[in-house]
Amino acid sequence: MSITRSHTNSRMSQLVVHGNTVYLAGQVASDSSANAAVQTQQVLDKIDKLLAEAGSDKSRILSAQIWLANIGHFSAMNEAWDAWVPEGHAPARACIEARLASPDLLVEIGIIAAV
């Protein structure tokens, strides 16, 4: 079975497809000065684009891992998440508080989806 890697640098690939499964690296916001709700929406927009590139979409997400710099952002993140996930297609999901790569980043989301 082939492995396709996209948006790759020396450290990681943003998108990996193996068989009928899509793996996305943790996605973060483009504007780290934005609040948690806006950062979450930016991350979800990136996920939409990467999934489309792989021939998938958010209705085919199997699993999501969400890291919040502050668990106090849980409600703001969930507001954007709940509006984004199609009815009846909620994936398995975990959400934890964690120190992210930059102190300005508030949300990071990693995805596994079916093609």
Secondary structure, 3 states (H helix, E strand, C coil): CCEEEEEECCCCEEEEEECCEEEEEEEECCCCCCCHHHHHHHHHHHHHHHHHHCCCCHHHEEEEEEEECCHHHHHHHHHHHHHHCCCCCCCEEEEEECCCCCCCCCEEEEEEEEC
